[in-house]
Amino acid sequence: MNEDSGDAKFSSDQNEVGGLGTEVVAMFSGQGIGLEPQELRSPFRQGPSLTATELLQWNDETAQRWKELLAASPAALEFPCDIYDVGTVRGLLRHIVAVELRYSERLSGEPVTPYEKIPDGTAEELFALHDRAITRYRKLLAAAIDWDEELEFTTVSAGTRTATRKKILFHAFLHGIRHYAQLATLVRQHGIKPDWPMDFLFSGAEL
């Protein structure tokens, strides 16, 4: 690269992804060629992105693992749990699937099930609600939808809110992941050890 003239020239070797040198990095950062950040359109600067389909898979895999664990250890449903004032692990599981179900209905334009109508049932009954929600989310992701459209909705604990469809979708997927992590700590304290890696890195892996 000619630093005096600011020419954006580089050799074919430097243009290879695996052989990025300081000159190419400088070009992508706009140094020496007079480009403002918004003028740069290189895919190297955009970075990788995580898709909703990938998050959906992680969420569903995690739920299916917990379904298996709680089927093998049903007494765990009655362990005390003070998260969200739910009282027991059963209550936390009900909260997780309620959020998934209600947001799937909201995004689908269907009547939203009142929170108090979510059954306080067995693990099998509660995870059946998760399965219903996941089916809706798959249909939504296969449809032509403006995910930047804003929706106004009423929450159980935070009143009326406004958010894009995209933000609601990602919240629905990540909300359960967060609570399952809390649940893992709780059941370990009672002698039950989940036997699978929970990190996103292992999503989709044959274990």
MARSE-574098 format. One record per residue (C-alpha): residue number from 0; residue in one letter; chain; x, y negated, z negated. Coordinates in pm, 1 decimal. Each point is the difference from the previous one (the first is absolute). Layout:
% residues N
+-----+---------+--------+----------+----------+----------+
: num : residuo : cadena :       c1 :       c2 :       c3 :
+-----+---------+--------+----------+----------+----------+
: NUM :       A :      A :        X :        Y :        Z :
...
+-----+---------+--------+----------+----------+----------+
//
This chain:
% residues 207
+-----+---------+--------+----------+----------+----------+
: num : residuo : cadena :       c1 :       c2 :       c3 :
+-----+---------+--------+----------+----------+----------+
:   0 :       M :      A :      0.0 :      0.0 :      0.0 :
:   1 :       N :      A :    127.8 :   -344.8 :     86.3 :
:   2 :       E :      A :    -39.9 :   -185.6 :   -328.6 :
:   3 :       D :      A :     89.4 :   -337.3 :    154.2 :
:   4 :       S :      A :   -272.4 :      8.4 :    264.7 :
:   5 :       G :      A :   -253.9 :    197.1 :   -203.4 :
:   6 :       D :      A :    -60.1 :    244.3 :    286.8 :
:   7 :       A :      A :   -204.3 :    301.9 :   -110.9 :
:   8 :       K :      A :    222.8 :    248.5 :    181.4 :
:   9 :       F :      A :    112.7 :    328.1 :   -146.2 :
:  10 :       S :      A :    143.3 :    323.7 :    130.0 :
:  11 :       S :      A :   -203.3 :    314.0 :     64.4 :
:  12 :       D :      A :    178.7 :    163.1 :   -295.6 :
:  13 :       Q :      A :   -111.8 :   -278.9 :   -231.1 :
:  14 :       N :      A :   -355.2 :     35.1 :    127.4 :
:  15 :       E :      A :    -25.4 :    357.3 :   -125.6 :
:  16 :       V :      A :   -195.6 :     27.3 :   -325.4 :
:  17 :       G :      A :    262.5 :    218.3 :   -159.5 :
:  18 :       G :      A :    279.6 :   -238.2 :     96.2 :
:  19 :       L :      A :   -138.1 :   -334.3 :   -112.3 :
:  20 :       G :      A :    293.3 :   -227.6 :    -67.8 :
:  21 :       T :      A :     22.9 :   -335.4 :   -170.6 :
:  22 :       E :      A :    -51.4 :   -178.8 :    331.9 :
:  23 :       V :      A :   -333.3 :    167.7 :     66.0 :
:  24 :       V :      A :   -112.1 :    -50.3 :   -358.6 :
:  25 :       A :      A :     87.4 :   -365.3 :     33.5 :
:  26 :       M :      A :   -202.9 :    -23.1 :    318.1 :
:  27 :       F :      A :   -303.4 :    160.6 :   -165.6 :
:  28 :       S :      A :     28.3 :   -241.7 :   -290.8 :
:  29 :       G :      A :     13.5 :   -296.3 :    239.0 :
:  30 :       Q :      A :    352.8 :   -101.0 :    -96.9 :
:  31 :       G :      A :    188.8 :   -172.6 :    278.3 :
:  32 :       I :      A :   -282.5 :      1.3 :    256.6 :
:  33 :       G :      A :   -224.0 :   -274.8 :   -133.9 :
:  34 :       L :      A :   -312.1 :    208.2 :    -64.7 :
:  35 :       E :      A :   -238.7 :    -61.1 :   -283.9 :
:  36 :       P :      A :   -127.0 :    312.7 :   -187.2 :
:  37 :       Q :      A :   -345.9 :    -24.7 :    158.8 :
:  38 :       E :      A :    158.0 :      8.9 :    344.7 :
:  39 :       L :      A :    155.7 :    339.0 :    -58.5 :
:  40 :       R :      A :   -205.1 :    289.0 :    130.6 :
:  41 :       S :      A :    240.9 :    288.8 :    -46.1 :
:  42 :       P :      A :   -159.3 :    323.5 :   -126.0 :
:  43 :       F :      A :    301.5 :     32.2 :   -229.2 :
:  44 :       R :      A :   -122.1 :   -303.2 :   -195.3 :
:  45 :       Q :      A :   -359.8 :    118.4 :    -27.8 :
:  46 :       G :      A :     99.7 :    302.7 :   -202.8 :
:  47 :       P :      A :   -186.5 :    328.2 :    -47.6 :
:  48 :       S :      A :   -363.4 :      5.0 :   -104.2 :
:  49 :       L :      A :   -208.4 :    245.7 :   -197.0 :
:  50 :       T :      A :   -327.3 :    105.4 :    162.2 :
:  51 :       A :      A :   -336.6 :     45.3 :   -164.5 :
:  52 :       T :      A :     -4.3 :    358.0 :    127.2 :
:  53 :       E :      A :    323.7 :     74.3 :   -185.0 :
:  54 :       L :      A :   -135.2 :   -147.9 :   -323.3 :
:  55 :       L :      A :   -324.6 :    192.0 :     43.3 :
:  56 :       Q :      A :    196.0 :    323.0 :     31.9 :
:  57 :       W :      A :    202.6 :    -75.1 :   -314.0 :
:  58 :       N :      A :   -314.8 :    -84.7 :   -194.8 :
:  59 :       D :      A :   -181.8 :    314.7 :    110.8 :
:  60 :       E :      A :    296.3 :    230.0 :    -60.3 :
:  61 :       T :      A :     36.8 :   -144.7 :   -350.0 :
:  62 :       A :      A :   -369.3 :     48.4 :    -74.5 :
:  63 :       Q :      A :      4.4 :    360.8 :    121.4 :
:  64 :       R :      A :    296.9 :     75.6 :   -227.5 :
:  65 :       W :      A :   -185.9 :   -143.0 :   -298.8 :
:  66 :       K :      A :   -308.8 :    195.9 :     95.1 :
:  67 :       E :      A :    205.1 :    320.9 :    -15.6 :
:  68 :       L :      A :    164.6 :    -94.3 :   -329.7 :
:  69 :       L :      A :   -326.5 :    -89.8 :   -171.9 :
:  70 :       A :      A :   -168.8 :    313.8 :    132.5 :
:  71 :       A :      A :    278.0 :    201.2 :   -164.8 :
:  72 :       S :      A :     -9.6 :   -208.9 :   -320.7 :
:  73 :       P :      A :   -361.2 :   -118.1 :    -42.8 :
:  74 :       A :      A :     58.9 :    -86.3 :   -366.7 :
:  75 :       A :      A :    215.6 :   -290.1 :    119.3 :
:  76 :       L :      A :   -316.6 :   -183.1 :    103.2 :
:  77 :       E :      A :    -72.6 :    -61.9 :   -368.0 :
:  78 :       F :      A :    342.7 :   -141.5 :    -90.2 :
:  79 :       P :      A :    -36.5 :   -349.2 :   -152.2 :
:  80 :       C :      A :     73.7 :   -282.9 :    242.3 :
:  81 :       D :      A :    -14.3 :   -372.6 :    -72.6 :
:  82 :       I :      A :     61.1 :   -118.8 :    358.4 :
:  83 :       Y :      A :   -282.1 :   -229.9 :    113.0 :
:  84 :       D :      A :   -183.2 :     99.8 :   -320.9 :
:  85 :       V :      A :   -109.2 :    327.0 :    163.2 :
:  86 :       G :      A :     39.2 :    213.1 :   -314.2 :
:  87 :       T :      A :    120.3 :    322.7 :    161.1 :
:  88 :       V :      A :    187.9 :    133.6 :    301.4 :
:  89 :       R :      A :   -341.0 :     87.0 :    145.8 :
:  90 :       G :      A :    -91.6 :   -367.2 :    -29.2 :
:  91 :       L :      A :    318.1 :   -108.5 :    178.8 :
:  92 :       L :      A :    -61.6 :    248.2 :    279.9 :
:  93 :       R :      A :   -355.7 :   -130.9 :     31.1 :
:  94 :       H :      A :    136.8 :   -354.0 :     24.9 :
:  95 :       I :      A :    247.2 :     98.9 :    274.5 :
:  96 :       V :      A :   -257.3 :    170.2 :    220.8 :
:  97 :       A :      A :   -261.3 :   -269.2 :    -66.9 :
:  98 :       V :      A :    230.1 :   -266.0 :    143.4 :
:  99 :       E :      A :     80.8 :    215.7 :    303.5 :
: 100 :       L :      A :   -365.5 :     80.7 :     65.3 :
: 101 :       R :      A :   -136.0 :   -350.2 :    -50.5 :
: 102 :       Y :      A :    258.1 :   -168.2 :    222.3 :
: 103 :       S :      A :    -50.0 :    261.7 :    271.2 :
: 104 :       E :      A :   -371.0 :    -81.1 :     -6.1 :
: 105 :       R :      A :     64.8 :   -373.5 :     -3.2 :
: 106 :       L :      A :    236.2 :     14.9 :    297.3 :
: 107 :       S :      A :   -245.9 :    222.9 :    186.8 :
: 108 :       G :      A :   -287.3 :   -243.4 :    -51.8 :
: 109 :       E :      A :   -194.3 :    254.6 :   -205.7 :
: 110 :       P :      A :   -180.7 :    -57.0 :   -331.2 :
: 111 :       V :      A :    256.6 :      3.5 :   -279.1 :
: 112 :       T :      A :    -62.2 :    259.8 :   -270.1 :
: 113 :       P :      A :    -48.6 :   -173.8 :   -337.2 :
: 114 :       Y :      A :    292.4 :     77.7 :   -228.3 :
: 115 :       E :      A :   -229.9 :    140.5 :   -266.6 :
: 116 :       K :      A :   -137.3 :    249.5 :    254.4 :
: 117 :       I :      A :    340.7 :    166.4 :     42.0 :
: 118 :       P :      A :    -37.8 :    334.2 :   -180.5 :
: 119 :       D :      A :    211.1 :     75.6 :   -303.4 :
: 120 :       G :      A :     38.7 :    356.6 :    120.9 :
: 121 :       T :      A :    250.7 :    276.2 :     48.1 :
: 122 :       A :      A :    327.3 :    -43.7 :    183.6 :
: 123 :       E :      A :   -149.7 :    180.1 :    299.6 :
: 124 :       E :      A :   -300.0 :   -234.6 :      7.7 :
: 125 :       L :      A :    215.6 :   -310.4 :    -32.9 :
: 126 :       F :      A :    247.6 :    104.1 :    266.6 :
: 127 :       A :      A :   -293.8 :     70.7 :    231.0 :
: 128 :       L :      A :    -65.0 :   -375.2 :    -14.4 :
: 129 :       H :      A :    363.2 :    -60.4 :     92.6 :
: 130 :       D :      A :    -44.5 :    229.7 :    301.5 :
: 131 :       R :      A :   -309.7 :   -193.4 :    108.8 :
: 132 :       A :      A :    192.2 :   -325.8 :    -21.6 :
: 133 :       I :      A :    295.8 :    136.4 :    195.7 :
: 134 :       T :      A :   -233.9 :    115.1 :    278.0 :
: 135 :       R :      A :   -135.6 :   -354.7 :     27.4 :
: 136 :       Y :      A :    348.4 :   -150.7 :      3.6 :
: 137 :       R :      A :    108.7 :    230.3 :    283.0 :
: 138 :       K :      A :   -300.2 :   -110.1 :    204.8 :
: 139 :       L :      A :     74.4 :   -364.1 :    -73.1 :
: 140 :       L :      A :    361.7 :     34.5 :    109.4 :
: 141 :       A :      A :   -112.3 :    161.1 :    325.4 :
: 142 :       A :      A :   -242.3 :   -285.4 :     76.0 :
: 143 :       A :      A :     56.1 :   -339.6 :    161.5 :
: 144 :       I :      A :     -9.7 :   -228.7 :   -303.5 :
: 145 :       D :      A :    123.3 :   -352.2 :    -66.4 :
: 146 :       W :      A :    206.7 :     75.0 :   -309.3 :
: 147 :       D :      A :     70.7 :   -370.6 :    -51.3 :
: 148 :       E :      A :   -369.1 :    -75.6 :    -49.7 :
: 149 :       E :      A :    -71.5 :   -128.1 :   -349.2 :
: 150 :       L :      A :   -270.8 :    154.6 :   -216.1 :
: 151 :       E :      A :   -159.3 :   -139.8 :   -313.2 :
: 152 :       F :      A :    -90.2 :    260.1 :   -259.7 :
: 153 :       T :      A :    -74.4 :     45.2 :   -368.0 :
: 154 :       T :      A :    236.6 :    200.6 :   -217.4 :
: 155 :       V :      A :    -77.5 :    174.4 :   -327.7 :
: 156 :       S :      A :    260.4 :   -187.2 :   -204.7 :
: 157 :       A :      A :    107.6 :   -310.4 :    194.8 :
: 158 :       G :      A :   -321.6 :   -150.3 :    133.4 :
: 159 :       T :      A :    -41.9 :   -111.4 :    360.5 :
: 160 :       R :      A :    308.8 :     22.2 :    218.6 :
: 161 :       T :      A :     98.1 :    -57.8 :    361.7 :
: 162 :       A :      A :    261.0 :    207.3 :    183.1 :
: 163 :       T :      A :     75.7 :    124.7 :    348.6 :
: 164 :       R :      A :   -109.3 :    346.6 :    102.5 :
: 165 :       K :      A :    367.3 :     93.1 :     21.8 :
: 166 :       K :      A :     72.0 :   -107.5 :   -355.4 :
: 167 :       I :      A :   -302.7 :    186.0 :   -131.1 :
: 168 :       L :      A :    107.0 :    314.9 :    186.0 :
: 169 :       F :      A :    354.9 :     -2.2 :   -134.7 :
: 170 :       H :      A :   -125.8 :    -75.9 :   -349.9 :
: 171 :       A :      A :   -231.8 :    301.2 :     17.1 :
: 172 :       F :      A :    291.6 :    227.5 :     92.4 :
: 173 :       L :      A :    256.6 :   -138.8 :   -245.4 :
: 174 :       H :      A :   -235.3 :    -40.6 :   -296.0 :
: 175 :       G :      A :    -24.8 :    376.7 :    -46.2 :
: 176 :       I :      A :    374.4 :     51.5 :     43.8 :
: 177 :       R :      A :     65.2 :   -244.2 :   -284.2 :
: 178 :       H :      A :   -242.1 :    172.0 :   -235.5 :
: 179 :       Y :      A :    122.4 :    349.2 :     90.4 :
: 180 :       A :      A :    349.0 :   -110.4 :   -105.8 :
: 181 :       Q :      A :   -141.8 :   -105.2 :   -337.4 :
: 182 :       L :      A :   -185.9 :    329.4 :    -20.5 :
: 183 :       A :      A :    322.6 :    192.9 :     59.9 :
: 184 :       T :      A :    158.7 :   -158.0 :   -306.4 :
: 185 :       L :      A :   -309.7 :     65.5 :   -208.4 :
: 186 :       V :      A :    -30.7 :    371.9 :     78.7 :
: 187 :       R :      A :    375.1 :     52.0 :    -52.8 :
: 188 :       Q :      A :    -46.1 :   -130.6 :   -353.3 :
: 189 :       H :      A :   -248.1 :    284.1 :    -49.8 :
: 190 :       G :      A :    234.1 :    267.5 :    134.6 :
: 191 :       I :      A :   -123.6 :     18.5 :    359.7 :
: 192 :       K :      A :    266.2 :    -69.0 :    260.2 :
: 193 :       P :      A :   -107.8 :    -73.9 :    358.9 :
: 194 :       D :      A :    217.2 :    221.7 :    217.9 :
: 195 :       W :      A :     29.7 :   -205.1 :    317.2 :
: 196 :       P :      A :    204.7 :   -308.7 :     98.2 :
: 197 :       M :      A :   -228.6 :   -302.6 :      4.2 :
: 198 :       D :      A :    214.0 :   -249.6 :    192.7 :
: 199 :       F :      A :   -113.6 :   -122.3 :    340.8 :
: 200 :       L :      A :    325.8 :    142.0 :    138.2 :
: 201 :       F :      A :   -146.2 :    349.8 :    -29.3 :
: 202 :       S :      A :   -338.2 :    -79.1 :    153.5 :
: 203 :       G :      A :    -75.9 :    244.4 :    278.9 :
: 204 :       A :      A :    286.8 :    228.8 :    -99.8 :
: 205 :       E :      A :    -34.6 :    375.3 :    -28.6 :
: 206 :       L :      A :     73.5 :     68.9 :   -368.2 :
+-----+---------+--------+----------+----------+----------+
//
